[in-house]
């Protein structure tokens, strides 16, 4: 009996057989199904089926295993045997390459079942695809989708490379790319009868000595994009792939998914985003494409991995942490001048550095002499296959000698492993330049270059010699530096880069958006108590801390009672942060919410306006369920898409208030509408703060063009007016003081309540203006400033954060104000409202 599941869409993913293009697509597939009720059909060549299955397993655990039901991996006869083609020098044959893809997609478009040719198992029929995500180099697949689809299908190009590659090689000249020579190539093919691949390779792989200054890279000669003489390897395919990739990005696709983290190459990402925006196409930056959980245990159990892990554990025991040099050039590339590599190994062994050399390339042939040397050395390991992510995450790994392919670079950054780069082709030279010169987290070997790589380097003015002696001297100097203070400095910078990149990873893979929304929706329940300071006030009994092994519990009150209640509910298996859950009276009746926010036994205080607050949850959850796939993250993604990644915090606040009525904190006073929007602003501010990058100079993952957070006001509630009055920044008339001291309830929107909130907003704005003025005066006078930013860093949001904390501390006697005249702290005004 076939089990069916309800899905709201169907996406088809496809890449060619190079593992560097397929692996990040696997990660995208798991990200989609983990967070969306969408079928994903991943089409891959039979020879990669088992490897893909292993990769997918890294992203599911017992808690997310049920989401795997939406992911269908379908093996199809290989569209092209890339290794055989490279070794045999066969021509590029687009017509034969995509025959199996066409046959399979035709069945998907007609909602017919499939048979996975790798396993011979049937794959059930589902609804026709509504979106395809295809590698940017598979033009024919885009054409097939357009020809066979019976309904509108969005076609997205998947950039499985550094963003600098399409910017420099494929984009129009006004966005940093080369001259578009497709018409010239077509004319020459027509005139000469030569193959498109041969003509394209001649024109497009002919790098001159002009200076390139684009994609956020330091300037270099264009010929430095071709550091190795590997024409014999790439000539059979690169010309046609270049033409196809250019056509996809310029003429065919409806949008682009960039897999390179924006924190890694912000300028190139911005150029890509602008190109897509100007051509009215979607742009998504989703990197890093890393597995969502640690799969080292699974990899360690696979055949062949036991010896690698055992070797690394021995080196760790004998030589300590960060002692191994891991050497890998990916699954395709290999030095054409192999004697250079053997000279590198000789140098490594002479310095007594333990190493692992992965030789997965079809071009790799290890001479018997090298095998004997490594065996006699004892602390070296040669392996045809290597679990790269496991090796990089092992504490024994110190440095990574790499070709600089995008997957390898991002995996190294994610594990904070500094690199020694030996680039060959495509995005590798750009990565090597960025890592070694811009970010200073790597070294680059230059004496290993060949062909045009032996021409003078722009940044030194010197040309490499390429001799064995020069190679060994350069590597010896680099390895000595790598394990010295200089290397430690690079490792420290790599750790900083890791944090910048991983904050994007968290923003894209964790349900933090929905958690933040739920917190802001419910936070109004917990601001003040009728029984402040008493044991029977409202509180939540929960852990002292949030580590899983903590058993000690205490009563949390105020804001922390909210945090404790949510954490407790999630651990009890109640999906309280899921909008589709709390929107449903059937799945989340009021009794469940009462259970979630059940107080301590000694509490005699109930949650005020409970039914009104449940109504707020239902209303917001319903909007998200009906319009945004039941996810606040989808709402955020749509905001970013509408604004092409350049939306500001204020624009998001306006969209929140327009979309969700419970966030529309407005009232009419004396015939004029007054906009407070406290909850909409604090929601956006909390998102801004939660995903704030480690350095203020890095782009924000939600607001990459700048949040402009200074445009928001303070969040007018209870505490900040209280401390503003204590600081003599605002004053109260005697009549209002009498009301506050008598704990009289104020109606929402009444003159007194609206005056307190409005005065607080104006007061904090004036404080901000005065702080900006003082900062400018100090800067003009030459005084050292702790912050290097301008007035944009001084915002009402940060002032509010500070004042709210200060008010709580002053109220309970943990802090006091000195140096200025204050007045006794008065009770906060009391208003029961759904707005704050």
C-alpha positions in Angstrom: 0.0 0.0 0.0 1.4 3.4 -1.0 1.4 6.1 1.6 0.6 9.6 0.4 1.4 12.9 2.1 -0.1 16.3 1.7 2.3 18.7 0.0 1.9 22.3 -1.2 4.3 22.1 -4.1 6.9 20.1 -5.9 10.5 21.1 -6.7 12.8 19.2 -9.1 16.6 19.5 -8.5 19.2 18.4 -11.0 23.0 18.9 -11.5 25.6 17.3 -13.6 27.8 14.5 -12.3 30.6 16.6 -10.8 30.4 16.0 -7.0 31.2 19.6 -6.3 28.0 20.6 -8.0 25.9 17.8 -6.7 26.7 17.9 -2.9 25.4 21.5 -2.3 22.3 20.6 -4.1 21.8 17.7 -1.6 22.0 20.2 1.2 19.4 22.5 -0.5 17.1 19.5 -0.9 17.2 18.8 2.9 16.8 22.4 3.8 13.6 22.6 1.7 11.9 19.5 3.1 12.9 20.2 6.7 11.1 23.5 6.7 8.4 23.2 3.9 5.6 20.7 3.1 7.0 20.5 -0.4 8.0 17.4 -2.4 11.5 17.5 -3.7 12.6 15.1 -6.4 16.4 15.0 -6.6 17.6 13.6 -10.0 21.1 12.2 -9.9 23.2 9.8 -12.0 23.2 6.2 -10.8 26.9 6.2 -10.0 26.3 8.9 -7.4 23.2 7.4 -5.8 24.8 5.8 -2.8 27.1 8.8 -2.2 24.0 11.1 -2.3 22.1 8.9 0.1 25.0 9.1 2.5 25.2 12.9 2.2 21.5 13.3 2.8 21.7 11.2 6.0 23.9 13.9 7.5 21.0 16.3 7.6 18.4 14.2 9.3 18.1 12.9 12.9 15.4 11.2 14.9 13.6 14.5 15.4 13.5 15.4 11.7 13.4 11.9 10.1 9.7 12.2 9.2 10.5 15.1 7.0 12.5 12.8 4.8 9.2 11.5 3.3 9.0 14.6 1.2 12.5 13.9 -0.4 12.6 11.5 -3.3 16.1 10.6 -4.7 15.8 9.2 -8.2 18.7 7.6 -9.9 18.7 8.1 -13.7 21.2 6.7 -16.3 24.2 9.0 -16.2 23.7 12.0 -18.5 27.5 12.0 -19.0 30.4 10.1 -17.6 32.5 13.1 -16.8 35.6 11.2 -15.8 35.6 9.0 -18.9 35.1 12.0 -21.1 38.0 13.9 -19.5 40.3 10.9 -19.7 39.3 10.0 -23.2 39.1 13.5 -24.6 35.7 12.9 -26.0 33.7 15.8 -27.3 30.9 17.5 -25.5 27.5 16.0 -26.6 24.6 18.0 -25.2 22.0 16.0 -27.1 23.0 12.7 -25.5 23.8 14.2 -22.1 20.2 15.0 -21.3 18.2 12.2 -22.8 17.6 10.5 -19.5 16.7 13.8 -17.8 14.1 14.5 -20.6 12.5 11.0 -20.2 12.3 11.4 -16.4 11.0 15.0 -16.4 8.3 14.1 -19.0 6.8 11.6 -16.5 7.0 14.1 -13.6 5.2 16.8 -15.7 2.5 14.2 -16.5 2.2 13.2 -12.8 3.3 9.6 -13.6 5.3 7.3 -11.2 9.0 6.8 -11.8 11.4 4.0 -11.3 14.8 4.7 -9.7 17.2 3.0 -12.0 19.8 2.8 -9.2 17.6 0.8 -6.9 14.9 -0.4 -9.3 12.3 0.8 -6.7 9.1 2.6 -7.8 8.7 6.3 -6.9 5.1 7.3 -6.5 3.4 9.8 -8.7 2.9 13.3 -7.2 1.7 16.6 -8.4 3.5 18.2 -11.4 6.6 20.3 -10.6 6.0 24.0 -9.8 9.7 24.8 -9.6 13.0 23.5 -10.8 16.4 24.2 -9.4 19.0 23.3 -12.0 22.8 23.7 -12.1 23.7 26.9 -13.9 25.7 24.9 -16.5 22.9 22.6 -17.8 21.2 24.8 -20.4 19.5 21.9 -22.1 17.7 20.9 -18.9 16.2 24.4 -18.7 15.0 24.0 -22.3 13.5 20.6 -21.6 11.6 21.9 -18.6 10.2 24.7 -20.7 9.2 22.3 -23.5 7.6 19.6 -21.4 5.9 21.5 -18.6 2.1 21.7 -18.7 1.9 24.5 -16.2 4.0 27.6 -15.3 7.2 26.4 -13.7 9.8 28.7 -12.1 13.3 27.9 -13.3 16.1 28.8 -10.8 19.8 28.6 -11.7 21.8 27.0 -8.9 25.3 28.6 -8.5 27.4 25.8 -7.1 30.5 28.0 -7.1 31.9 31.2 -5.6 29.8 34.2 -6.5 32.9 35.9 -7.9 33.0 33.3 -10.7 29.7 34.3 -12.5 30.5 38.0 -11.8 33.9 37.8 -13.5 33.2 35.2 -16.2 29.5 35.3 -17.1 27.9 38.6 -16.1 27.5 41.5 -18.5 30.4 44.0 -18.6 28.5 46.6 -16.6 28.3 44.2 -13.7 32.0 43.2 -13.8 32.1 40.4 -16.4 33.8 39.8 -19.7 32.6 41.0 -23.1 29.7 38.8 -24.4 31.3 36.9 -27.3 28.4 34.5 -28.0 27.5 36.2 -31.3 31.1 36.2 -32.4 31.5 32.5 -31.5 28.3 31.5 -33.4 29.4 33.3 -36.5 32.8 31.6 -36.5 31.2 28.2 -35.9 28.9 28.8 -38.9 31.9 30.0 -41.0 34.5 27.4 -40.2 32.4 24.4 -39.3 34.5 23.8 -36.2 32.7 22.7 -33.0 31.1 25.3 -30.7 33.2 24.0 -27.8 36.5 24.5 -29.6 35.7 28.0 -30.8 34.3 29.0 -27.5 37.3 27.7 -25.6 39.7 29.6 -28.0 37.9 32.9 -27.3 36.8 32.6 -23.7 39.9 31.0 -22.3 42.3 33.5 -23.7 43.1 35.7 -20.7 45.1 38.9 -21.3 47.2 41.1 -19.2 44.5 43.7 -18.4 43.9 44.6 -14.8 40.8 43.2 -13.1 39.4 45.1 -10.1 36.0 43.6 -9.4 34.0 41.2 -7.1 35.7 42.7 -4.0 39.0 41.2 -4.9 42.4 43.0 -4.8 43.5 43.9 -8.4 45.2 41.3 -10.5 46.1 40.5 -14.1 43.3 38.7 -15.9 45.8 35.9 -16.9 46.1 35.1 -13.2 42.7 33.5 -13.5 44.5 30.7 -15.4 47.4 29.7 -13.0 47.9 26.1 -14.3 48.4 24.7 -17.8 45.5 22.3 -17.7 44.1 23.0 -21.1 44.3 19.3 -22.1 42.0 18.5 -19.1 39.4 21.2 -19.5 39.3 21.8 -23.3 36.9 19.0 -24.0 34.1 20.6 -22.0 34.8 24.2 -20.8 34.0 26.1 -24.0 30.5 24.7 -24.4 29.8 24.9 -20.6 30.9 28.6 -20.7 28.4 29.3 -23.5 25.6 27.3 -21.8 26.2 28.9 -18.4 26.2 32.4 -19.9 23.0 31.8 -21.8 21.3 30.4 -18.7 22.1 33.4 -16.5 21.6 36.1 -19.1 18.6 34.8 -21.1 16.9 31.7 -19.5 16.5 31.5 -15.8 13.9 33.2 -13.7 16.3 33.7 -10.8 19.4 32.5 -9.1 20.4 30.7 -5.9 23.9 31.7 -4.8 25.4 29.1 -2.5 28.4 31.2 -1.4 27.9 32.9 2.0 27.4 36.6 1.7 29.7 37.1 4.7 32.5 35.4 2.7 32.3 37.6 -0.5 29.9 40.5 0.1 30.9 42.6 -2.9 30.5 39.8 -5.4 27.1 38.9 -3.9 26.0 42.5 -4.1 27.0 42.6 -7.8 25.0 39.4 -8.5 22.0 40.8 -6.6 22.1 44.0 -8.6 22.3 42.2 -11.9 19.3 40.0 -11.0 17.3 43.0 -9.7 18.0 45.1 -12.8 16.8 42.2 -15.0 13.7 41.7 -12.7 14.6 38.2 -11.6 14.8 36.6 -8.1 18.0 36.3 -6.2 18.5 34.1 -3.1 21.8 33.9 -1.2 21.5 30.7 0.8 25.1 29.8 1.6 26.8 28.1 3.3 25.5 24.8 1.9 26.6 22.7 4.8 25.0 19.6 6.3 22.6 20.6 9.0 23.9 18.2 11.6 27.1 16.4 12.4 27.4 13.2 10.4 30.8 12.2 11.5 29.5 9.1 13.3 27.8 7.8 10.2 30.8 8.6 8.0 33.2 7.0 10.4 31.1 3.8 10.2 31.4 3.6 6.4 33.7 1.2 4.6 37.2 2.8 4.2 36.7 5.5 6.9 37.8 3.3 9.8 41.5 3.4 8.8 41.4 7.2 8.3 39.8 7.9 11.7 42.2 5.4 13.3 45.2 7.1 11.7 44.0 10.6 12.9 43.3 9.4 16.4 46.9 8.0 16.6 48.4 11.2 15.4 46.2 13.1 17.8 47.5 11.0 20.7 51.2 11.2 19.6 51.5 14.7 18.1 48.6 16.6 19.6 45.9 18.8 18.2 46.1 20.6 14.8 49.2 18.6 13.8 48.0 17.0 10.5 48.2 18.6 7.0 45.3 17.4 4.9 46.0 17.5 1.2 43.1 17.2 -1.4 42.4 18.6 -4.8 38.8 17.4 -5.0 37.4 14.7 -7.2 38.5 16.0 -10.6 41.6 18.2 -10.4 45.2 17.0 -10.1 48.6 18.6 -10.8 49.6 18.1 -14.4 53.2 18.5 -13.3 53.1 15.6 -10.8 56.7 15.9 -9.9 55.7 19.2 -8.2 53.4 17.2 -5.9 56.0 14.6 -5.1 58.4 17.4 -4.2 55.7 18.8 -1.9 55.4 15.5 -0.1 59.2 15.2 0.3 59.2 18.6 1.9 56.3 17.7 4.2 58.0 14.5 5.3 61.4 16.2 5.8 59.7 18.6 8.3 58.1 15.6 10.1 54.6 16.9 9.4 51.9 14.2 9.5 49.7 14.3 6.4 46.7 12.7 4.6 46.7 12.9 0.8 43.4 12.2 -0.9 43.9 11.1 -4.6 40.3 10.8 -5.9 41.0 12.4 -9.3 40.9 10.1 -12.3 44.2 11.7 -13.3 46.0 10.6 -10.0 48.6 7.9 -10.4 50.8 7.3 -7.4 54.3 6.0 -8.4 55.7 3.0 -6.5 58.6 5.1 -5.3 56.2 7.6 -3.6 54.2 4.7 -2.1 57.4 3.3 -0.6 58.5 6.7 0.8 55.2 7.3 2.5 55.1 3.8 4.0 58.6 4.2 5.4 57.8 7.6 6.8 54.9 6.2 8.9 53.0 9.4 9.6 51.5 9.8 6.1 48.3 8.3 4.7 47.4 8.0 1.0 43.7 7.4 0.3 41.6 7.2 -2.8 38.5 8.3 -0.9 38.3 10.6 2.1 35.4 11.8 4.2 36.5 15.5 3.9 34.0 17.0 6.4 35.0 14.4 9.0 38.7 15.0 8.4 38.3 18.8 8.6 36.3 18.5 11.8 38.8 16.2 13.6 40.9 17.9 16.3 44.1 16.5 14.8 43.7 18.5 11.5 45.8 21.7 11.5 46.0 22.9 7.9 44.3 22.1 4.6 46.3 22.2 1.4 43.5 22.6 -1.2 42.8 23.5 -4.8 40.4 26.1 -3.5 37.2 24.6 -4.9 34.1 26.2 -3.3 32.9 23.2 -1.4 36.4 22.7 0.1 36.8 26.3 1.0 33.4 26.6 2.8 33.9 23.3 4.6 37.3 24.5 5.8 35.8 27.8 6.9 33.0 26.1 8.7 35.5 24.0 10.7 37.9 27.0 11.2 40.8 25.2 9.4 43.2 27.6 7.7 44.4 26.8 4.2 47.3 26.6 1.8 45.9 27.1 -1.7 47.1 25.5 -4.9 44.4 26.7 -7.4 43.8 25.4 -10.9 40.7 26.7 -12.6 37.2 28.3 -12.5 36.5 29.9 -9.1 39.6 28.5 -7.4 42.0 31.4 -8.3 39.5 33.9 -7.0 39.1 31.9 -3.8 42.9 31.7 -3.3 43.3 35.4 -3.8 40.4 36.2 -1.4 41.6 33.8 1.3 45.3 34.7 1.2 45.3 38.4 0.4 41.9 39.9 1.4 41.0 37.8 4.4 44.5 36.7 5.5 43.4 33.2 6.5 45.5 31.2 4.0 48.7 31.1 2.1 48.9 30.6 -1.6 51.6 28.5 -3.4 52.8 30.4 -6.4 55.9 28.4 -7.4 53.7 25.4 -8.3 52.2 27.4 -11.2 52.6 26.5 -14.9 51.7 27.9 -18.3 50.4 31.5 -17.9 50.8 31.1 -14.2 54.5 31.8 -14.7 53.8 35.3 -15.8 54.4 38.2 -13.3 52.0 38.5 -10.4 50.3 41.9 -10.1 50.7 42.2 -6.3 54.4 41.3 -6.3 55.5 42.3 -9.8 57.6 39.1 -9.8 57.1 35.9 -11.9 57.3 32.5 -10.3 60.2 30.2 -11.6 58.3 27.0 -11.2 61.4 24.9 -10.5 61.3 22.0 -8.0 63.8 23.8 -5.8 61.7 26.9 -5.7 58.6 24.9 -4.9 60.2 23.1 -2.0 61.7 26.3 -0.6 58.4 28.2 -0.8 56.5 25.3 0.9 59.1 24.9 3.6 58.8 28.6 4.4 55.0 28.4 4.4 54.9 25.3 6.7 57.3 26.8 9.1 55.1 29.9 9.3 51.9 27.9 9.5 52.9 26.3 12.8 54.4 29.6 14.2 52.9 32.8 15.7 52.0 34.0 12.2 50.0 30.8 11.5 48.2 31.3 14.8 47.2 34.8 13.8 45.8 33.4 10.5 43.9 30.7 12.5 42.4 33.4 14.8 41.2 35.4 11.7 39.8 32.1 10.3 37.8 31.7 13.6 36.4 35.2 13.2 35.5 34.4 9.6 33.8 31.1 10.7 31.6 33.1 13.1 30.6 35.5 10.4 29.7 32.7 8.0 27.9 30.5 10.5 25.6 33.3 11.7 24.1 33.2 8.2 23.9 29.5 8.4 21.9 29.7 11.7 19.6 32.4 10.2 18.8 30.1 7.3 18.5 26.8 9.0 17.1 27.3 12.5 13.4 28.0 13.3 14.5 31.2 15.0 12.1 33.4 13.0 9.0 31.6 14.2 10.4 31.5 17.8 11.0 35.2 17.7 7.5 35.9 16.4 5.9 33.7 19.0 7.9 35.4 21.8 6.8 38.8 20.7 3.2 37.7 20.4 3.2 36.3 23.9 5.6 38.7 25.7 2.8 41.0 26.6 1.5 38.5 29.1 4.5 38.9 31.4 5.4 42.6 31.8 4.0 43.5 35.2 2.3 41.7 38.0 -0.3 42.8 40.5 1.7 40.9 43.1 5.2 42.2 42.4 7.7 40.9 45.0 5.4 38.3 46.5 5.8 34.5 46.3 2.4 34.0 44.9 3.0 36.2 41.9 2.8 34.6 38.4 5.9 32.5 37.7 7.1 29.5 35.8 8.9 26.7 37.5 11.8 25.6 35.2 15.5 24.9 35.0 18.1 27.2 36.4 19.7 27.2 33.0 18.9 25.8 29.6 21.5 23.0 29.3 19.9 19.6 28.9 21.8 18.1 31.8 20.7 20.8 34.3 18.2 19.4 36.9 18.0 22.3 39.4 14.8 24.3 39.0 13.7 27.7 40.1 10.7 30.1 39.6 11.2 32.5 36.7 9.1 35.7 36.7 8.6 38.6 34.3 10.2 38.3 30.9 12.1 35.1 31.9 8.8 33.3 32.7 8.0 33.6 29.0 11.3 32.1 28.0 10.9 29.3 30.5 7.4 28.5 29.4 8.4 28.3 25.7 11.4 26.2 26.4 9.4 23.8 28.6 6.7 23.5 26.0 9.1 22.7 23.2 10.8 20.0 25.4 7.4 18.5 26.1 6.9 18.1 22.4 4.3 21.0 22.0 5.1 22.9 18.8 4.2 26.2 20.4 6.4 28.2 17.9 4.6 26.7 14.8 2.0 29.2 13.5 0.0 26.4 11.9 -0.3 24.8 15.3 -1.4 27.8 17.4 -3.7 28.9 14.6 -5.8 25.8 14.9 -8.4 25.5 17.6 -8.5 21.7 16.9 -4.8 21.1 17.4 -4.1 23.9 19.9 -7.3 24.5 22.0 -7.2 27.0 24.8 -6.6 24.2 27.2 -3.2 23.5 25.6 -2.2 27.1 25.9 -3.3 27.2 29.5 -1.1 24.1 30.0 1.9 25.8 28.3 1.7 28.8 30.5 0.7 27.0 33.7 2.2 28.9 36.7 3.9 27.5 39.8 1.6 25.8 42.4 2.0 28.7 44.8 1.0 31.3 42.2 -2.5 32.8 42.8 -2.3 35.1 39.8 -3.8 34.3 36.4 -2.9 35.6 33.0 -5.0 38.8 32.2 -6.9 39.1 29.0 -6.1 35.5 28.2 -8.9 34.9 25.7 -7.9 38.2 23.9 -4.3 37.0 23.6 -5.4 33.6 22.3 -7.3 35.5 19.6 -4.1 37.4 18.7 -2.2 34.1 18.3 -5.0 32.6 16.2 -5.2 35.6 13.9 -1.5 35.9 13.2 -1.1 32.1 12.8 -4.0 32.1 10.3 -2.5 34.8 8.2 0.9 32.9 8.1 -0.9 29.6 7.3 -3.0 31.0 4.5 -0.5 33.3 2.8 3.0 32.2 3.9 3.1 28.4 4.1 2.6 28.6 7.9 6.1 30.1 8.4 7.2 33.5 9.5 10.5 32.7 7.7 8.6 32.6 4.4 7.2 36.0 5.2 10.7 37.3 5.8 12.0 35.7 2.6 9.2 37.3 0.6 10.1 40.7 2.1 13.7 40.2 1.0 12.6 39.1 -2.4 10.3 42.1 -2.9 13.1 44.5 -1.9 15.8 42.5 -3.7 17.7 42.1 -0.5 17.9 45.8 0.1 14.9 46.3 2.5 15.4 48.2 5.7 14.1 47.6 9.2 11.5 50.3 8.9 10.2 48.8 5.7 9.8 45.5 7.4 8.0 47.2 10.3 5.5 48.7 7.9 5.0 45.3 6.2 4.4 43.6 9.6 1.8 46.2 10.6 0.1 46.1 7.2 0.0 42.2 7.2 -0.9 41.4 10.8 -3.7 43.5 12.4 -2.6 42.6 16.0 0.6 44.5 15.3 -1.3 47.6 14.2 -0.9 49.6 17.4 -2.8 52.7 16.5 -5.4 55.0 18.1 -7.4 58.1 17.3 -6.9 61.1 19.6 -8.6 64.4 19.1 -9.4 63.5 15.6 -5.9 62.5 14.7 -4.5 59.0 14.2 -1.5 58.2 16.4 0.8 55.4 15.3 2.8 53.7 18.1 3.5 50.2 16.5 5.4 49.1 19.6 5.1 45.3 18.9 5.9 45.6 15.2 9.1 47.5 15.9 10.3 45.3 18.8 9.7 42.2 16.6 12.0 43.6 13.9 14.5 44.9 16.4 14.7 41.5 18.1 15.3 39.9 14.7 18.0 42.5 13.9 19.7 41.9 17.2 19.4 38.1 17.2 21.1 37.8 13.8 23.5 40.7 14.2 26.9 39.8 12.6 30.0 39.5 14.8 31.5 42.6 13.3 29.4 45.8 12.5 31.3 46.0 9.2 29.8 42.7 8.0 26.5 42.6 6.1 23.5 41.7 8.2 21.9 38.4 7.0 18.4 39.9 7.0 19.3 43.4 5.9 22.5 43.0 3.7 22.2 46.5 2.3 21.8 48.0 5.8 19.1 47.8 8.4 18.9 51.6 9.0 17.9 50.7 12.5 18.1 54.3 13.6 14.8 54.9 11.7 12.9 53.0 14.4 11.7 54.6 17.6 11.8 53.2 21.2 9.2 50.6 22.1 6.6 52.5 24.2 5.5 50.3 27.0 5.8 50.5 30.9 9.4 50.3 31.9 11.1 52.9 29.7 8.7 55.7 30.7 9.3 54.8 34.3 13.1 55.2 34.0 12.8 58.3 31.9 10.9 60.0 34.6 13.4 58.8 37.3 16.2 60.4 35.2 14.2 63.7 34.9 14.1 63.4 31.1 10.3 63.5 31.2 8.1 65.0 34.0 4.7 64.1 35.3 2.0 66.5 36.6 0.8 66.0 40.2 -2.5 64.6 38.9 -0.7 61.8 37.0 1.6 61.0 39.9 -1.5 60.6 42.1 -2.9 58.1 39.6 0.4 56.1 39.3 0.9 56.0 43.1 -2.7 54.8 43.6 -2.1 52.0 41.1 -5.1 53.2 39.1 -5.8 51.3 35.9 -5.6 53.4 32.7 -7.7 52.6 29.7 -6.0 51.9 26.5 -5.9 55.0 24.4 -6.9 57.4 27.2 -5.3 60.8 27.4 -2.9 59.8 30.3 -1.8 56.5 28.7 -1.2 58.0 25.3 0.6 61.0 26.7 3.1 58.8 28.6 3.8 56.6 25.6 4.1 59.5 23.2 6.3 61.6 25.5 8.6 58.6 25.9 9.0 58.3 22.1 9.8 62.0 21.7 12.1 62.0 24.7 14.2 59.0 23.5 14.5 60.6 20.0 15.9 63.8 21.7 18.3 61.7 23.7 19.5 60.1 20.5 19.9 63.4 18.8 22.0 64.7 21.7 24.1 61.6 21.7 24.8 61.9 18.0 25.7 65.6 18.5 28.1 64.7 21.4 29.7 61.9 19.4 30.3 64.3 16.4 31.9 66.9 18.7 34.2 64.3 20.3 35.3 63.1 16.9 35.9 66.6 15.7 38.1 67.3 18.7 40.2 64.2 18.0 39.1 62.2 21.1 39.3 58.4 20.8 35.9 56.9 20.3 35.1 53.3 21.3 32.9 53.0 18.2 34.2 53.7 14.8 30.7 54.1 13.3 28.8 57.3 12.8 25.4 58.4 14.0 23.8 55.4 12.4 25.1 53.3 15.3 23.3 55.4 17.9 19.7 54.4 17.7 16.6 54.6 19.8 16.5 50.8 19.7 19.7 50.4 21.6 18.8 53.3 23.9 15.5 51.4 24.7 17.4 48.1 25.3 19.7 49.9 27.8 16.9 51.9 29.6 14.6 48.9 29.9 17.4 46.8 31.6 18.4 49.8 33.8 14.8 50.3 34.9 14.5 46.7 36.1 17.8 47.0 38.0 16.9 50.3 39.7 13.5 49.0 40.7 14.9 46.1 42.6 17.9 48.0 44.0 20.6 46.3 41.9 21.7 49.6 40.3 21.4 53.3 41.0 22.0 56.5 39.1 24.8 58.8 40.2 26.2 62.1 38.8 22.9 63.6 37.8 19.8 64.8 39.7 17.0 62.2 39.8 13.6 61.9 41.3 12.3 58.9 43.3 11.3 56.1 41.0 7.5 55.9 40.6 5.3 52.9 39.9 5.0 52.1 36.2 1.6 53.1 34.7 -0.9 50.2 34.5 -2.8 49.4 31.4 -4.1 46.0 30.4 -3.8 45.9 26.6 -3.1 43.5 23.8 -0.7 46.1 22.3 2.0 45.8 24.9 
